[in-house]
Amino acid sequence: MHSVRLKAGPNLTIPVQTPFSMTNFMEASRIALPIGTALDRFIKNNQDQFQYATGELSQLLRDIALASKVVNREINKAGLIDIMGAMGSQNSGGEQQQKLDVLANIRFTRALTKGGEACALISEESESYLDLNNQGNYVIAIDPLDGSSNIDVNVSIGTIFSVYHRKSEVGQPIQEADILQYGSEQVAAGYILYGSSTMLVYTTGHGVNGFTYESTLGEYVLSHLNMRMPEDGVIYSINEGSANSFSPAVKSYLEFCKDENYTARYIGSLVADFHRNLLKGGIYIYPATAKNPNGKLRLMYECNALAYLAEQAGGKATDGKNRILDIKPKDLHQRTAFYVGSKNMVEKAESFI
Ligand code: AFP
């Protein structure tokens, strides 16, 4: 047995014992590979791009990332301990709360409360907003765990968040104007996808970047730099089970998709459907239905964040007619129809409406 040196980079060689097995080789290559840019470093390096470059927004994003790691851990344990299944209570929309919904809400609320940068929190899980800290500069809208009907069946779920700068003076009580802001006023937005790998994707208005969670390091690592949504695509995502109650315009658009031999993909987790379309091109539609005449999805903590991300990646988001980011919210839990995805596909769908 003798030692050879394996070239690993410009200035680095790694001694490897022979006989030279594949396991040795793979291990050596893995060690030699750079880990990449961790989320913390990326946020720090890009801090001066933020409109309010005080470091608070960076800290806030780090708080969200930390809470998401805890939620990720709980999701991964979901089959092992008794946290799967319904909680027996209902959320603000009268929907069944799942145990993990409640747990995720607690984790994000705690992280944002302790962080001190947020003054108010709007959550799918709470009827009214939470007044956190008058000294905080940011208002957060969050769906702590979206797609929760998928929890019990091991299908991807997600967290969606929007960040706004408060309008009132720091130290003053929170005003309605701080809470009910246009989507176009977001200073950051993102999602965490708990899928076959866990990813955090966010924007601060300077493009969209994606980070994959490296569980052995406990770090999000930059994996998708400057994500761009293809302008066209062939995937359409809609719950066609409700087709009987779609408008004739939506039905005609679906006929068009079929005539074009598009591919139907619908996970029932908005984050997962959006993420796939962001990478591959496609359109996600949740139109008005008989059951939900204003659409099902929530403007403030589902649609605005994804609309901001879509636009930042070159895509488009509307309610069928109006830009999502230009809709003035009148209510924390306001619903809207949602057409989001590749720009040309959304425009084509709009031409039917
Ligand atoms: P749940 O969190 O209640 O599962 O709702 C998920 C969701 O808000 C979104 O993630 C899905 O795309 C959409 O609703 C699915 O709704 P339908 O079951 O009506 O298609």
Boltz pocket constraint, residues with backbone or C-beta under 6 A from the ligand:
constraints:
  - pocket:
      binder: B
      contacts: [[A, 95], [A, 145], [A, 146], [A, 147], [A, 148], [A, 149], [A, 150], [A, 239], [A, 268], [A, 269], [A, 270], [A, 271], [A, 273], [A, 296], [A, 297]]
      max_distance: 6.0
